[in-house]
Structures are given as structure tokens and as C-alpha cells.
Amino acid sequence: MANAESEWEQLLDSLNDRREVLAHMISDAQELEMATEYAETSALVIDLFIAAAAQDKKNPERVREIFSNLWFYDRFDPKYTTELPERELRACIAVADHAIDELQKQLDHELELRPTPDLGKGTVILKDGNYQIDSVPFFPSTLIWAPRTQIMADVFGRLGASFYSLNDLNPDGTANYHLNSQIQQIKKQQALNTAPISFLTLHELPKWLRENHPDVSQGGRFFVQYDIDNPYVTQAIKRLYEVMIPPLAEACGETPMVHLLANEPHFATIKGGWESNGLSDYTVRHFHDWLKKKYLTVTKLNHYHGENYRGFDEVLFTLKMPVEERQVDPNLRGTAVWYDWIRFNHDRVNQWFTFLKEQCQANDPNQSPVSIKVLGYSLSQATRDGGMDMEYLTKLQDIVGADLRCTPLGAGINGKTELGDIPKTAWQSQFSYDWAEQTMFLDFSKSLCPEKLFYDSEWHGFSSVSWRHCEIERDYVRSALWLAFSHGMGMIDAWLWGRKEDGALNNWADHFCEFSTQPIAADAFARTMKELNAFAPQVLEFSKVDRTFMIYYCEEAAIQDQNYTRGLHDAYEALKLLNWRCGFTTPSEIHKLDPAKQTVVVTPISHINDNSLRQLREFAQAGGKVVLTDAEGSFLKSELAIPRNENLSFAYKSLLHGNYKELMETFENEISHLNTSNDLPVSIIDLNGDPSFGVIVQQIQNYQSGKRYILLNNISKETKTVKIATEKSGFKEITDIITAKPVSSDIELRPKEVLLLECQ
């Protein structure tokens, strides 16, 4: 015990000494008018974690009790609990050393950091698809559950938050005390120049509504606890917005608002699926009415379904079935009845979110933008029974939203998704982190709606329900965030800050090895956001480039074919790792493409409806190139599983599908001549001198200045050599403008290293 106390005191003394040195160096640099925001941020991070470590030291049993709530806690070394306070101090020492080293290089004129916008003052507006403060673009940021204090705002950003739910309504339809509480919170946030403020609708079921109308809970889910088809629910939601939004909008005044319509909504319906909880009588009737409108007669429905129903009210479910038994057999996937159910589930959820948007904006005099926190895997995973119509919801939102995930190498994982499917091609075999889900969702969103800001309202790059990493590295955080924002992310609320204002852990979650126990990760997040803001004008442009190869996203195929999204993923990763400009198109978007410059890539697509196939043919007839990666396995059936026998002569090329590595080789050999944007003067080689991949390369051209900006981000596990063809490009000067240091045309790029090159 004495030794432990002695170690604690020694660590604290060592840290305080460094903190004092850092303070003096900051003062010296300020006198020389150098950018000290980054070092000041590190000093504040240290202050936060000195208080946190002291609380953890004082309350070891409380720490253990909170940590042990993690459902796979037993998989981790106990030292991460017993040694937490000391580990936090050691990490703070590392933060101090990093800041001192960087600041010394500034003082020695070995590097020059760009100042970052001061977000503590100025007017914030949403303009041209990004937030601006006094006409300067920036990326709003914060942490989930962050206390609204000066130090938290200075360190992690000034993105605001508020919330309301039906629990804030009295039974008579008036607002309860929570409204005034939220108005006071708005004033507190405005005093910190917090903007924008995101208002989340929590779909909680109040006791009074359940008692008055017991059936409102039928088919409720974890984050949407009531039946969205129940008229009493829609009446209550309408009233909630009528009494809450006008006074909240008035309190906000000139502070911009965002209406976040739901937190991770899901309406899963298959047996054995996640959160499947049966269906209400209203939903069953709604489904049968939907079928009646589609087929008109039971005879026609029976023809397509291959059944012998006597009435529409017999299809899949009857009102006599217990509510909890109204779930769909996953073995029906690929049949007509499966398609109809999933399509209906999409449609009813679309109607629900359209209703929420209309009601929000009807009660908001400024008609502030709406967003939805869509589960980040909704696009890339095979499940489609959750009601998320990706194209419709992307277009419905004014600010596209999700909670995306990145998982770093070395994480303790207890989830199938992050582990990957095939060892040889799973992300751990090649990459420093699981990157593709994040960029795929962003590229999809920006392809369909390039003008819209993207809001990640719960970024899972530091932890999630299925993984923890107890020693998150600085370079990982920086690389993952640069990857996100260079692909179109515009605003971020990271998961999470689990401490009270005094530094003590709260008990709202398990907090084991999450962000607020990791000073290095916290420092990296804060510094990287400031870095991104310093270069926001360039960063914003990287996601606005023209896309040459467009992957065809077909919703009916995603509904019917378990393997469809795997094929999408393979093709996307291949194109991305080739550094070919790629995106997504759909049957309703393909007519907007330029047939002379853009190529449509069609991955294995077993089920397709007439319109989706017709749109491909018309694109080809207009001179566009359609490349199939599995002609034999495509266009086999209609969306209702009726066999097709199609003439595929409209296809420009028919290739063999494979994993991303195989497709990279195939694409290079067969369609590289279609890469009309092939002006990238960069090649990547490994340590043996062989061509390689794993560095994401993006470039933009400033035609006024003649300068080209090239962003290099090594997401691989290995050091790569990046060669810039100066003779071909005519570049005479290459500078990493993040540090203002010149670089050569042969660059050794470490794993997770990021460079932003200005070439002229």
C-alpha cells in the first residue's frame, strides 16, 4: 500500500513538473505569435484527467462496480481496473511529453502549425453544406454526455445538445418541468457560444400513455418503445412537438438548431433477430391494406406468392396470433412474401420519419434541418428487416446522419461483425483499423446527396458495445478522423464522456476502457479536430470530387439476397484501395450520370425488378459503360422471385467476382482504361519495392492558384513508400502544409500516418 501511494505521488509530481514546463513554453510561443492552440488543448486535457485520476484513486470500488457492467468484462486483464488511476497519470505524462516535444519544434522553427478558428466567439450559420463561423468553415464537435463547461467546450468543441420525449408531456397535453429545464440548458450553452444545438427526440413510452392505451407498447423496440402505427402515438408526438419546439426555438434565437428525429431506430421483425418484438394489430392491418392496394385481388396475390389464401388478412399474420409470435421466418428470404413484408416495413418506417420531419418543421419557425441517427451498419450489413430504406431516408434528411464505427487493431472484440468473415481478407490481415463501413456509408450519402452535411451523432471510434481497446493510439485516432472528414463527415458527437463535472465516473454506462479513461485518445481527438478545422477549406473539397466508378445499389437485391451486400463491399473496397474515384448510384439516380465519363459497376445481383433493369439498359443505350462482376449470377429473378432469362448484351464487360484483392487485380487488368480521372501522380510500393495498396490517396485541384492538394492516409499495417511522379506532374515544390515542412517525392509513410501535401 505504501509503495502504491509512493508511486502515485511520484507520478503526480512528475506530471505537475511537465505541466509547469508546458505552461512556460506556451507563454514563450505566444510571445512569438505562434499557434499554441494545440499545446493549450493538451494542457487542458491533462487538467481534466488529473481530476479524473484523483476521483478514480479515491473510489476504487465504485470504479470496479461500474466497469464490471460491461458484458464481456471478464475477457480483459484486471490491471485495467486496479491500475486505472496510475495508468491515467502515465498517459497524461505521455500527453505532456508529446506537447512539449511538438512545441519545442515550433520554437526551434522546425515546424509551423496553422492556427485554428476560435469557436468561442462569432456567429455560426449553416451554409453551402457546412457550418461556418463568421464565414469561416469548421466542423462542430463534442462528446456524448459531455458536461457543458468552459474547459470541455475549449477542448472538445461546442456542438450543443438537448432532448425531449413523451415523458415531458403531462397527461393533459401540457409540457412538464423539463421544458423550462431545457430552456435553462440552452442559455448555459449559448453562454459558451455553443452552436449548433442538436435536439434529439427520445421515443420513450410514458406511463400515462401506456395506462390510457395499453396497446401502444405492442411491437415496441429498445429505442422506439411504442408502436409507430398506433394513432394515439402519432397524436401524442404531434402534441409533443407543438408544445416543445416553439419555446425551444425561441430560446435558441439565432443559435442554429438541428432536429435529430431518432436515436438508432430499428424495427427488426425476423424470428431470432435483434430486438424483434412482435407486431401490433395496427401494423398487421396496415400490412394487409398495403397488400390489397398492391395486388387488388387475392387471386393475383396468390399467383405471385404461390399460396391459396382466402383473404388478405391471412397473409403471414392474423389478428388471432399472439403479438409476440408475429415475427417473420428468415428462411422466407428470397420469396415473394418476404419481399412484400420487407418492402412494406420500409414503407411504413418511411412514412413515420416523414411524419416526424413534417411535424418538427411545422412547429419550428426556422424550419431547422432534420437528421436521423441511423445505425452505421445499416448499409453494409446483410440484414434488411429493420425498416431502414437507405436511399429514401438519405434523401429525406436535411443533414444526413448515422453512428459510424471504426475498430482499431488490437481491440478486444466480442462481436462477429468486427472480426471479419474470412481470415485472409478480413481487415485485421491488412489494415490498422476497420475502415470500410465508415467510408462506404459516407460515400453512399455523398453520392446521392453531395450538397448535404453529414452528422455522426455517436461516432464509435473509441469503443462500442462489442469492442474495447484499453490503449488507443494517437495515430489511429488522427487517421480515422481524417479519413472520415475527408470523405464528407461534417459534424461529430463522439461516444462518449462518462464523467461528471468533478471528474468522477457516472454510472450511466459501463465506461470500461472508454474515452474518458484514456488521456492519449482524448488528446488526439481534441487536437485532430482543431487540425481539421484549421484545414477545413481543403478538407471539405475532398468529398466533392467527381466520381468515375459508380456501384449500382439495388434495394430489392439487398432485401432478397443475403450475399448482396458482401458483393457491394468487395467491389467498394477494391475500387477504394485502387484509389479510383468511386461512389454509388441507384435506379432513381443513374439517369443523372454522365455516360461519357462515368462507369456503372454491377456486383452480383440475383433479384432485380423491371425498372432497375430498364435503367441499366437505358444508361448503356445512352453510351454508358455497364460492368458486371458476375454475369452468370445476376438478373436471375425478379424482386418477387420470378425467374428471368435476360439478354445481357448491353453490358460493356462481364468480369469474375471475387474478394477485394482479386477484384483489384481484375479491375486493373480489365477496366483501368475507363478510369477517366486517372491523373493521380502517385504510386504506392511496399518495403520490397513491389506495387502495393493500403494508402488512401485523395486529391483536389485549386484552379485559381494552380496548386494541387494530395491527402495521404496510410490505413495499412505496414510502412509504405509513396512515390510522386514529379516529371509527369510538373511539381517543383511539395510541402506537408500541416507542419509546413517540405517533403521529397519519395515518402516513407508509417501506418496511420497522414500528410496533406500542397504541390506546385
Secondary structure, DSSP 8 states (H G I E B T S, - for coil): -HHHHHHHHHHHHHHHHHHHHHHHHHHHHHHTT---HHHHHHHHHHHHHHHHHHHHHH-HHHHHHHHTTSTTGGGS-THHHHTHHHHHHHHHHHHHHHHHHHHHHHHTTS--------TTSS-EEEETTEEEETTEEE--EEETT----HHHHHHH---EEEEEEGGGB-TTS-B-THHHHHHHHHHHHHTTT--SEEEEEEB---HHHHHH-GGGGTT--SSB-S-TT-HHHHHHHHHHHHHHHHHHHHHHTTS-EEEEEEES-----BTT-TT-----HHHHHHHHHHHHHHHSSHHHHHHHHT---SSGGGSS--TTS-GGG--B-GGGTTSHHHHHHHHHHHHHHHHHHHHHHHHHHHS-TT---EEEEEETTTTTSS--TT---HHHHHHH-SSEEEE-B-EETT-EE--HHHH-S-TTTSGGGTBSEE-HHHHHHHHHHHHH-TTS-EEEEEEBSS-BTTEE-TT--HHHHHHHHHHHHHTTEEEEEES---B-TTS-B-SSS--TT-GGG-HHHHHHHHHHHHHHHHTHHHHHHHTTS--SEEEE--HHHHHH-TTHHHHHHHHHHHHHHTT--EEEE-TTTGGGS-TTT-EEEE----B--HHHHHHHHHHHHTT-EEEES-STTSS-B-TT--B-----TT-SEE-----HHHHHHHHHHHTGGG-TT----EEEE-TTS-B---EEEEEEEETTTTEEEEEEEE-BSS-EEEEE-HHHH----EEETTTTEE--SEEEE-TT-EEEEEE-
